[in-house]
Amino acid sequence: QKAQRYEAVKWVLVFAIGVCTGLVGLFVDFFVRLFTQLKFQVVQSSVEECTEKGCLALSLLELLGFNLTFVFLASLLVLIQPVAAGSGIPEIKCYLNGVKVPGVVRLRTVVCKATGVLFSVAGGLFVGKEGPMIHSGAVVGAGLPQFQSISLRKIQFNFPYFRSDRDKRDFVSAGAAAGVAAAFGAPIGGTLFSLEEGSSFWNQGLTWKVLFCSMAATFTLNFFRSGIQFRSWGSFQLPGLLNFGEFKCSESDKKCHLWTAVDLGFFILMGIVGGLLGATFNCLNKRLAKYRMRNVHPKPKLVRVLESLLVSLTTTVMVFVASMVLGECRQMSSSRRTGNDTLSLQDISEDVNSSIKTFFCPNETYNDMATLFFNPQESAILQLFHQDGTFSPVTLSLFFLLYFLLSCWTYGISVPSGLFVPSLLCGAAFGRLVANLLKSYIGLDHIYSGTFALIGAAAFLGGVVRMTISLTVILIESTNEITYGLPIMITLMVAKWTGDFFNKGIYDIHVNLRGVPLLEWETGVEMDKLRASDIMEPNLTYVYPHTRIQSLVSILRTTVHHAFPVVTENRGNEREFMKGNQLISNNIKFKKSSILTRAGEQRKRSQSMKSYPSSELRNMCDEHIATEEPPEKEDLLQQMLERRYTPYPSLYPDQSPSEEWTMEERFRPLTFHGLILRSQLVTLLDRGVCYSESQSSASQPRLSHAEMSEDYPRYPDIHDLDLTLLNPRMIVDVTPYMNPSPFTVSPNTHVSQVFNLFRTMGLRHLPVVNAVGEVVGIITRHNLTHEFLQARLRQHYQTI
C-alpha cells in the first residue's frame, strides 16, 4: 500500500507540474502580446502620421523608448538572479547530466526568467521565449514536489515523499518536456527532447509520466489561450505558443503539391547550406562569448546592463532604418493570382493578412521589409510560411543577413533569451529566398514556397542546435502535416552531419565554455586502451566503521569529497602486499608521483581548517609534520616493496589518514565495506549520534530515513555546526547509514564499461575494488570527462 501511495502521489505531481508549466506559458504569452500590441499601435500611428509631416525621428525615439525600457527591466531581473540569463537549456542539460549548477532550479530563478523573457521579447530583441519556457518548466518540476522553497522559508509543508536527487531529476525531466510541449504544442516532441537532449538517465516508467506531463501542459495552455482569445472556453484551437499554421495548396491549382521527390535534392543541398550557416553562427557566438568572459563579466554588473542596452539600441535603429530605406513598396492585389501555389489575400488566414504593414508606402501598396520587422516574430514566421510572392529576393537577403548577425550578437547578453524562434525566422527567410530564386531563374513553377521556407527553417535550426529526432517530431507536430516527416528528417540529418565537421551545437559550446564536466553519450573506441586503474583516483580519504568524532570532523573540514569509503584493515593480506602483489603494487606505482606532495597539501588544509574545541584534534592536525625525503636520494617505492615484513602500528578509531603516516601506512590493504556520504556524516554529527568507549554500539541512537533526509536538499555545512557540546572522544558507528552494496569495478575493467555503468546508472562515485575485496581507488565524474581521458591516453602512449 505504501508503494502504491507513493506511485499515485508521483502521478498527481506530474500532472500538477504540467498544469503549472502551462500556466507559466500563458502568463508569458499574455503579457508579451499585451506589451507588443501596445508598442506597435503607438509606433504605427506615429509612423503613419510622421510620414506625411516629416517627423520620423520622433517615431524612432518613441520606439527606442519602449524597447530600451523593456530591455532595461529584463537586465535588472538578471542582476537579481544571474543564472536566469540566456535560454537556460545548457544549465538544465548539465543538471540532468548530473552536475548541479547553483541556483538553476530556484523559485527566484523561474520568477526572474519568466518575467524577464517577456520584457526581452517585447523589447524588440531578436530572441525567443521557447528556450526559457524549457528552463521554467524544469524549475517547476524541481520545486513543486518539494513543497518548500529557500525564497519562501516560512511556507513549508510536512511532505515526506521524493527527498532524493534521483526523484528530483525525474521531475526536472518531466518539467523540461512540459516546457517544450507548451512552447510548440508538441507533447511527443517534448518527451523526445527530454530523452535526446536533456536527461542522461532514463527508465521505462519515466517515459509514460513525462508524456502525461507534456500532454497536461499542452492542453492547459491550449484551453486558456483559446478561451481568452476566441471567447470559446473548451475549444482547443491554439495548441502552443508557436504555431506554424496549415500548409495547403489552392483548391483551384491542380498541379500544386506540397513537395515532390524532385524537391528532395534541393532539400539535401539546403541541409548542407544550413549546416554551414549554423556552424558559422556557432563559431561567431563562441568568439563573442569568450570576449564577454574576458572583458565584460569581470567588470561591474552595470556594464552588462549597458551591453544589453547597446544591443537593443543597435537592433531598434537598424530595424527602423532598414524598413524605411531598404524596404520595397509592393502592390497589394486582391484578385486571385494565376501562380500554381499562390493564394489571394482573401484566402490567407486573417492573422497573416492583417499583419501586412504599409509603412512609408503610398496607398494600395505595402512595405515588405516592415511587414517582417514590425510584427511579432510568430507573425513574421507565418508570413514567410504562408504569404506567397510578397517578398523580393533583395528584401529576403537583407532580412536574413541582419537577423543572422543581430541574433548571434544578442544570444549571450544578460537577458533571458531563447534561440529557437530567431533561428526558425532566419532559416525561413533563407528557404523563401531559395524558392524565389528557383522560380525566377530556373523556372520551377510547381514548387510550394511555404515548404521551402519550412525546410530552410529546419536546416538552419538543425545546423545551430544539432538536434535530430526531437526536432523532427516538434516540427511535424507544429505543422500538423505528417507528409513533411521525410524531408524534415533528411534535412536535419544532413545539417547535423555538415555542422559536426566544424564544431559542436550551440548548447554544447556554452556548456564547455562554463567548464562543466558533462559526460557524453559514449567514449571513443581508442579509450579502451585504458583500464579503471589508469583513470581512478588512488589517494583515498576513508573512514572506519567505528570512528571518533574528532577524526570525522578532521576529515570533513580538510576535504571537499562528497563520499568516503568505509574500510577496515586487511591484515591477512599484508604479506602478499609487501611481496609486491600485482594489483596493489601497480596501484602504488601509479600513486608514486603524487605521494610526496600530498603531505604539503594536507598541511595547507590543516592551517586553513577552522578551530575545534579539542586539543586532541588540533594536535592531530598540526603537530609534528613529517619531513619528506627528496626522491633523488633513494627510490621509496622500491625500498618499500623490498622491505621485510614489519607489523603496522596499532590503529585506534580516532586515527585518520595523516601526513605523518609512512608509505606502508598510506597503502595498507583496506577491505571495502561500503560508501558513506558527506551529508550523512554531517547529519550524524549535527544530531549527536554517537556512543562512548564504555558503551556498545547498540546504545547509539538510531535515525530514521525521514530524519536523515529532513534537511534535503541543503544539508548544513560542517564549518557552521556548533560542536562544543560533543566529546571528541565519542565514537560514531556509521555502518547503519552507509551504502553496503554500491556499484564497484575491478582495476582491469575497460574504460568503456566503466563509462557506461557510471552514466546509465546515474552514479557519482564508483569504487575500484580488487580481487580480494580491497579498495584501491575511486572514480568520479571528473575522471570520466573527455579532457581527463585524453590526458590519460597521452600518458599511456608515452609510457608505451
N, C-alpha and C positions, 0 to 999 in steps of 0.2 A: 504493500500500500504506500509506503514511503517513496519507493521508486516511481510508482505511478503518479503520485502527487508531484514529485519533482519534474517529471516529464510534462505533466499538464501545465504546471506553472511556466515552464520554458515556452510552450506553445502560446500561452496567453501573452507572455512578454514579447515574443517575436511579433505577434500581431500588433501589440502596442507600439513597438519600435517602428513598424511600417506606417501606422497611422500618424505618429508624431513626425516622422520624416516627411510624409505628405503634407502635413500642416506647415512645416518649415518651408517647403517648396511653395505652398500657397502664399505664405507671408512674403517671401522674396518676390514672387511673380506679381502680386497685387501692388506692392509699393514701387517696383520697377516700372510697371505700366502707368501708375499714377504720376510719378515724377517725370517720366519720359513724355507723356502726353502734355503735362503742364509746360514743360520746357519747349517742346516743338510747337505747341499752339502759340505761345508768346513769340517765339522766334519767327515762325511762319508769317504771322500777321505783321510783324515788324519788317521782315524782308519784303513782303508784298507792298507795304506802304512806302518803304525807303527806296524800292526800285524806281519808283516814279520821282521821288523827291531828291534822290541822290544822297541819302544818309546811311549807306550800307555799313559804314564804320560803326554807327550806333548799334546796328543789328549784331555785328560781330562782338561788340562789347557786352551786349546782353547775353549772347551765347557763352562768352567767356565767363561771365559772372555766374551763370548756372553751373557750368562744368567745373570751374575751379572750386566753387563752394562744395559741391558733392565730393570731389576727389580729396579735398582737404579733410572732410569728415571721415572718409574712408581711411586716410592715412593716420588720423588721430586714433581710430579704433585699433589699428595695427600697432601703434605705440603702446596701447594698453596691454595687448596680447600679441607679441611679435610672431608667434607661431601661426597666427591667423593669416599671414601674408601668403600670396600665391594661391595655387589651386588646392593644396593640401593632399593631393594624390601621392606625391613622393613620401610624405610623412606617414600616411596611412599604409602605404606599401611597406615601409620599414616596420611599422608597428605589427602588421600581420606577419611579417617575416620573422619576428621575434626580437626586434630592437625597440625599446621603449623610448620614444622621443619625449623629453619633458614638456608637459602641458598640452600635448597634442589632443587629448580626449577630455579636456576640462570643460565645465559648463561655460566659463567665461570665454573659452575659445569659440564655441558654437554661436554665442551671442554676438561676439565681435565679427565672426565670419559671415553670418547671415545678414547682419545689418550692414557690414562694410561692403559686401559684394553688391547689394542693391544700390549703394551710393556709387560704386565703381562703374557699374553698367549704366546707371542713369547719368553719370558724369561724362559720358561720351567716350570713355576709353575703349580701345579695341580688345575687350576681354569678354568672357562669357560667364554665366552663372551655373553652368552644369558641373564643372570641376569642384567648386566649393560645395555644391549640393552633396557630392560624394563624401566629402570631409564632414559635412554637417550630419549626414546620416550615420557615419561611423561614430561620431561623438554621442549622438542619441543612443546608439546601440551599446556604447560603453557605459554611459551614465545611468540610463533608466533602470536596468536590473539591479543597480547598487542601492537605490533608494536613499542616497546621501550624496553630498557634494561638499568640496572644500570651500567653494564660494558661498554656499549657504549652510554653514556649520550647524545652525540651530535647527534646521529641518532634517531630522533623522528618524528612520523607522527601523524597528527590530525585524529585519528581513534576513533570515539565516542562509538563504539559498545563494548559489553562484559566487562563493567567496574564493575564487581561484583565477589565475591568469588564463587557464585553458577555457573556462566558461566565458570569461570576458572577451577572449579572442574570437570565439564563435559568434557572440553577439555583435562584435565590431564588423565581422564579415557580413552578417545579415544587414547591418545598418548601411554599410558601403554599397551593397547590392540594391538596397531600397533607394539610396540616393541616385544611382544610375537609372533605376526604373522610374522614379519621379521626374528626372530631368528629361528623359527621352520617351517616356511612355512605353518602355521596353522591359517588362519584368523578366523575360527569359534572357535577354541581353545583359541585364543587371546581374543575374545569377552567374552567367558565364564570365562576366567581368571580374566578379569577386573570386571566381575559381582560377581564371587565367592570369590576371594582373595583380590581384590583391593577396589572397591567402596562400601561405606556404604549406599549411597543414590542413587537410581536408578529410572528412569521413562521409560515408554514405548517408547517415542520418541527418547530417547538416544540410545536404542538398535540398531536401524537401522543405525544411524550415526556412532556408534562405529564399526559395522560390515563393513560399507563402508570404514572407515578409515583403518581398518585392511586389507581389500582387496587391497586398494591403496598401502599400504606399501609392501605387499607380491609381487604384480606384478611389482612394481617399482624395487625392489631388484632382482626379477627373470629376468626382462628384461635386466638390465645392467650386471648382472653376466653371463647370457647366452651369451650375445654379446661379453663380454671381454674374456671369457674362450673358447668358441666354435666358435668365429667369425661368429656367426649366429644371427644377430640382428632381433628380432621379434619372435624368437623361445623360448618359455618358458620351459626350461629344468631343472633349478635349483631353486626350489621354496623358499628355506630358507637357512640360514647359516648352519643348521644341518639337513642332510638328512640321513635316515636310509636305503635307498636302497630298492630293490624289493625282497620280500620273496617269493620263489617258489621252488618247488621240481624239481628234474631232470625228464626230459620227459621220460627217459628210465626206471625210477623206478616207477612202477605202484602201489606199496604198500605204498609209501610215502604220508603222509598227514601233513599239517602244524600243526594241533593239532586234538586230538580226545577227546571224552567225558571222557575216562580213565585218560587223562592228567590233567583234572580239579582238581582231588585230589592232584596231585603233585603241581599244581599252588597254591592251597589254603595253602599247607604246606610252599611253598616258600614265600607266602604273610606273613605268621606268622613269619618266619625267617627274612624276610625283615623288618617287623615292629620292631622286637627285635634289629636288627642291626642298624636301623635308630634311635631308642631310645638311644642305646649306643653311636652312633655318636653325637647326640644332647647333651647328658649328658657330654661327654668329651669336646665338644666345648663350652658348657656353663661354665665349670670349667676353661677352658683356657681364655674365655672372662673375667671372674671375676678376674683372675690373672692379665690379661693385664690392667684392670681398676684400680687395686690396685698398681701395680708395674711398669707398662710401661707408661701409659698415663700421670701420674703426672710428669714424668721426662721430660727433654728437648726433643724437637721433633727429634733430631738426633738419639735418642735411638730407635724410631720407624723405622727409616730407617735402622739402624743396625739390628733390628729384622727381617726386610724383607730380608736383605742380608743374614742373618744367615739361614733363611728358604730356600732361593734359593741355598745357598752353600750346605746345607744338602741334598736337593732334587736332585741336579745335581750329587753329589758324589754317592748317593745311587742308582740312576738310572744307572749310568755308571758301578759301581761295580756289581750291580745285573745282568746287561746284559752280563758282561764279565765272571762272576763267576757262576751265578745261571742259566743262560740260557742253554737250551738244543739244540744241533745241530740235526735237524731232516731232514730226507731225502726229497728232493724236487722231487716229482713224477709228470710226465706229462701225464701219462696214466690214463685212466678213471677207477676209483675205483669201487669196487663191493658193497659198502655200500648202504643202502637203500636211504639215503638222501644226499649222498656225490656227489660232482661235481668235475670234473677235473679242474686243474688250468686254462686251456684254457676257460672253461665255466664261470668262475667267472669274474666279471666286471674288466675292465682294472685298475681302481683305486685300487681295493683290491689286485689284482695280483702284481701290480708294487710297492706296499708298503712293500713287504717282504724284510727283511734285512738279510744279510749273515755275520754280524759282528762276528769275532772271530771263524768262522766255515770254514771247508775246502770246496772244490768245490762240487757242486750238493747238498749242504745242506744249511740250513738257521737257524738263531738263533730265536727261538720263543719268548724269553723274549725281545730281542732287537726289534723285529717286533712290539711289543706293546709299548715299551718305546720310541724308536727313530722314531716316526711318530707323525704327528699332532693327537690330540685327536679324531677328526672326523674319521680319517683313522683307528685308533685303534678300534673305535666302529664298523666300517664296517667290520674289520677283525673278531671281536667276533661274529657279526651277520651272516656273510656270508661265512667265511672260515670254513671248517669242517676238524676235525682230525689233526689240525696243532698245538694244544697246549696241553701239558701234564697236568695232574691234579696238579703236583707239581708246574709247572710254573703258572698256574691259581691261585693256593692258595697263592703263594708268591706275585704275582702281586696284588691280592685283598688285602692282608694284608698291603703291602707298600702303595697302593693307599688310603686305608681307613685311615691309621694313618697320612700320609702326607697331604691329603686333609683336614682332620679335623684340623690339626695344621695350615694350610695355611689360611683357611677361618676365617677372623677376623684381619689379619695383615693389615698394612697401604698401601694397593694397591687396585685398582679396581679389583674385583674378583666376578665371578659367581659360582654357586653351581650345576647347572643343569647337565652340561657335566661330571664333576668328579663323581657325583652320578650315572649317567647313565653308565659310564665306569666301575665303581666299581661294580654296580649291574649286568652288562653284564658278567663280569668275574665270578661272583657268579653263574649266570644262566648257563654259559657254563660248569662250574665245576660240577653242578648238572647233566647236560646232560651227561657229560663224565662218571660220576660215575654210572648213571643208565644204560648206555650202557655197561660199562666194568664189573660191578659186579652183575647187576640184569638181564642183557641180553635183555633189551628193545631196540631192534634194529630199531623199527619203528619210534622212536621219531625224531623230526627235531630239531637239536641243535640250529638253529637260533631262533626258537620260545622260547626255554627255556632261551636263552640269553636276548631276549626282555622282557620276563616276569620277569626275575631276575632284569633287569634294572628298570622296573616299580615298582617292590616290594621294592627295596632299595630306589628309589627316593620318592615313596609314604611314606615310613617309616620316611624319613627325613623331607619332606616339608608338609606332611599330606593333600595334595590336592586330590580331587576325580573327580568331573565332568570335570573340565577344563583339568586336566592332562590326563584323559582317551581320550578325543577328540584330544588333542595335539598329543598323541602317535598314535592314529588311522590315523590322517591326515599325520603324518610324515612317516608312513609305507605304506600308500595308500592301506591298506588291511582291509576292514570292518569286515572280519571274526574274526579279533583279538579283536573286541569290547567286547565280553562277557568275555573272560579270563582276559583281562586287567582290566575291571571293577571289577571283583570279586577279583583279586589280590590286587588292590588298596584299596578296601573297607576293606579287611582283614588286610592289612598292616596298614591302618589308625587306625582301632579299636585296634589292638595289640599295636601300639605305644602310643595311647592315654591312655593306662593303666599306663604308666610310666611317660610321660612328654608331653609337647606341641611340635608343629612343630618348626623348627629351626628359622623361621622368627618371630614367636610369642615370642620365648625365647629372641631374641635380642631386640624386642620391649619392653619387660618387663625389661630387663637389662638397657635400656635407661630411664626407669621411665616414659614412655609416657602413659597418661591416655586414653588408647584405649578402646572403647566401643565394647563389644562382640555383637553377633547377638541377644541374648536374655538373660534375667535374670533367675536365678534359681527359682524353684517353691516355695522354702521356703521364698523368698524375698517378697512374697505377704502378709506376716505378717506386713510389714512396709507400711506406708502411706506417702504421699507427705510431710505432716507436720513433719514426723520423719527425713527426709533427707534434707529438704530445709535449706538455709542459712537465718536466721531471721534478722541478723544485716544489715539492708539495708542502703545504701547511695543513696539518691534520690535527684531530683531537682524539682523545681516548674515550672509550665508553663511559668511564667514570673520571671526570676531570674537575680539578679545583676551580673555584670561581676566579681566583687571581690569574690562572692560566687562560681561561676563556676571555677575560677582559683584555689580557695582553694580546691574545691573537686577534680579537675583533678590532682593537684600537690600532694595531700596527699593520693590518692588511685591509684590502678592499674586496677580497674574494666574496662571492655570493654563496658558496657552498664549500664544505670541508669534508674530506673522507674521515670516517670513523674507523680506527685501526687498533690492533694490538700487536705486540712484538711476536715474531715467529722465531723463537729460539731454536726450534727443531731444524731450521734451515740455515743456521748460522755457519756451519762448517762448509756446506756447499757454497754459500755466499762468499766465504773467504777464499775458497779454492778457485773462484772465478766462474761461477755459474753463468752460462752463456747469456741468458736473457737479462740477468741483473747486471752483469759486467758491461754489456752493451749500453745499458741504461746509464751506468756510471760514466762510461766514456763519453756519452752524449752530454752529460752534465758537467764534465770537467772544465769546459771553457767558462762557465758562469759561476762555478763554485767559489772561486777566490774573491769575486766581487760581491758575493751575497752578504757577507758579514758587514761590509761597509754600508750597503743599502739598509740593512736592518738597524745599524747604528743610527742612521739618519732618521729612520722612522721612530726609533725609541726616543730620540731627542725631541721630536715634534709631538710625541704622544702626550695627551692630557694627563695631569697628575691623578693618582688614585689613592684613596686614603688607606694605603697599606705599605708599610716599609718593605715587606717581602716582595711586593710587585715591583717597587722601584729598584730594589736590589737585583732582582732577577733581570730587569730590563737594562739597567745602566751600569752595573758594576763589572769590572774585570773583563773588558772586551779582549777576546783572544787575539794575539798578534798573528799576523799572516806571514808565512814564509814565502819569499819570492819563488815563483815556479822555476827560475833558472837554476836554483841550487840543486833540486832533486825532483824527480818525477813522482809526485804524490800518489798518483793513480797506481803506478807500478809498485811503489812501496806498499800501498795498501793491499793490493792483490797478492803480493808475495809474503806479506807479514804472517807470522804464525798465529794460530788462533789464540785470542785473548777474550775473556768474557766481557760483555758490555757492563757498564756501571748499573747499579740498581736504579730503576726509574720509579718515581712516585707519581701519583695522579696529578700533582701540581706542576710537573715539569713539561714544558712545551718546547718546540724547536727553538733553539737559541744559537746565536753566533759563536758561543763558547764550545759548541759540540765539535768533536773531532770528525774526521771523514767517516770513520766507522759508524759513529753515532748518527751522522746525517743519512747514511744509506743503509741503515739496518733493515733487514727484511720485515715488512709490515703486512700482516694479514688484514685483508679488506673485509669490513662488516657492513658498511652502508654509507649513505650521504646524509649530512645534516645541514640545513640551510641557515644562513646568517640570520634571517628573520626569526627562525625558530629559536636560535640561541639567545637573541636579544629579548624575545618574549619570555623565555625561561628566566633570564636574569631580572627582567622587569617585574615578573610576578613572584620572584623569590623562591623558585622551585629548586630545592637542594636538600641535602641531609648532612649531618655531621659525621665525623670519623667514628664516634661511639655508637652510631646507629647503623642499621642496614639500609640498603637502597629501597627496600619495600616501604620504609617510612616516608619516602619523598612524596610530596603532594602530586596528584595527577591532574592534568588539564585536559579537558575535552577538546574535540576538533573545533567546535564553535568558539571556545575560549582562545585557542591558538590562532584562529583566523579573525578574531574580533577587530583587530586594528587594520585589516586589509582595506585598501591596497597600500597604505602608507604606514609602515611599521616604524616605531621610534628608533632614533639613531643612538648608537652606543655612547657617543660623546655627550648626549643630552640626558642620559639616565643618572638618577641620584642613587649611587650605590653605597652611600655611607652606612646604611643600616645592615648591609650584608657583611658577613665574616669572610674574608678572603680565603680562609682555610676550609670553608664548607665545600662539599663535593656535589656536582651535578651529574645525575645519571641521564645521559642523552639517548639511551637505547630505545625507550618507548616512543620517541618522537622522530627518530631517523628513518630514512627510507632503506629498509634492509635488502631490497632487491632492485636496485637501479639497473638500467642497461649498462653493460660493460663490453669491452672488446679486448681481444688479445693483442699483444705488441706486434704480431706478424700480420694483422688484418690489413688488407689493401685499403688505400685512401678512399677509393670509390665506394666501398662497402661502409666505411666509417661515415662518409658524407651522406649516403642515402639513409642510413639509420638515424643520424643526427637530425636531418632535415624532415624526413617523413614522420618521425615520432615527436617532433617539436621539442627537442632536448635543449638544455642549457649547459649540462655537464656530462661528460662521458668518461668515466674512469677506465684506465688501461690496466688490466689485471693479468698477470702471467699464469702459467700452467698450474702453479701450486697455490693460487689464491692470494698472491701478494700484489698490492697496488704499486705500480712503478711509474705512474704518470696520470695526467688528466688532460682531456681535450675539451676546449671551449669553442665558442663561435669564432673567436679571434684566430684560432689555429686552423680554421677551415675557409678563411677568406681567400679570394683569388690571389691577392698580393702576397700573403704569407706562404701559400702553397708554391707560388712561383719562386719565391726566395729559397724555400727548402729544396725545390727541384734543382736550382742552380748549385746549391751546396752539394747535392747528391752527384751531379755531373762533375763538379770539381774534385770530389772525393775519388770518383772512379778514375 
